[in-house]
Amino acid sequence: MTSWKKRINNVNKVLSDIINYQLTKPDLCVINLSSEEFPKKEKELPENLIELINKSNIPIEINWIDGPNTKQWKKILPTL
């Protein structure tokens, strides 16, 4: 998935729903974020998201993308 600064507080809820309610569980969840939007990286993420990453039984990885946030294209293409 991708996200940005204004929606980062919603990521925890989305991931929780995927992990807890989706019938087919993912092997890995990847969150693509622009390092330009989050220059302090993990220090700028909401505490509830960090807690979910640390406690989840499904690996959650943050993929920091260099350069400006050019919407979903800059962030999703590296995953593809």
C-alpha positions in Angstrom: 0.0 0.0 0.0 1.0 3.6 -0.3 0.2 6.5 1.9 1.1 10.1 2.6 1.4 12.5 5.4 -2.3 13.6 5.6 -3.5 10.0 5.7 -0.8 8.2 7.7 -3.1 8.1 10.7 -5.5 5.8 8.8 -2.9 3.2 7.9 -3.1 1.5 11.3 -6.9 0.8 10.8 -6.5 -0.4 7.3 -3.7 -2.8 8.2 -5.5 -4.0 11.3 -8.5 -4.9 9.2 -6.4 -6.7 6.6 -4.6 -8.7 9.3 -7.6 -9.5 11.5 -10.6 -9.8 9.1 -9.3 -10.6 5.6 -9.9 -14.3 5.0 -6.7 -14.8 3.0 -3.9 -13.5 5.0 -1.0 -11.8 3.3 2.5 -13.1 3.7 3.8 -9.6 4.0 2.4 -6.1 4.1 4.5 -3.3 2.5 3.8 0.4 3.1 5.5 2.7 0.6 6.2 6.2 2.0 8.1 9.1 0.6 11.2 9.9 2.6 10.8 13.5 1.6 7.4 13.7 3.3 8.8 11.9 6.4 12.4 13.1 6.7 12.7 11.6 10.3 11.2 8.4 9.0 9.9 6.1 11.8 10.0 9.0 14.3 7.2 10.7 12.5 4.9 7.7 12.3 1.9 7.4 14.6 2.6 5.4 17.7 -0.3 3.0 17.0 1.2 2.1 13.6 4.6 1.5 15.2 3.0 -0.7 17.8 1.1 -2.7 15.1 4.3 -3.2 13.1 6.1 -4.5 16.2 3.3 -6.8 17.4 1.8 -8.1 14.2 2.1 -11.8 13.5 2.3 -10.8 9.8 5.5 -9.0 8.7 4.9 -5.3 8.0 7.7 -3.5 6.1 8.1 0.2 5.4 9.7 0.9 2.0 11.1 4.4 2.1 11.1 5.9 -1.4 13.6 8.7 -2.1 12.5 11.9 -3.9 9.3 13.9 -3.9 5.9 12.4 -3.5 4.5 12.2 -7.0 1.3 10.6 -5.8 0.9 6.8 -6.1 3.2 6.4 -9.1 6.4 7.3 -7.3 5.6 5.0 -4.4 3.9 1.9 -6.1 6.3 1.4 -9.0 9.2 0.3 -6.9 7.1 -2.4 -5.4 6.0 -3.7 -8.8 
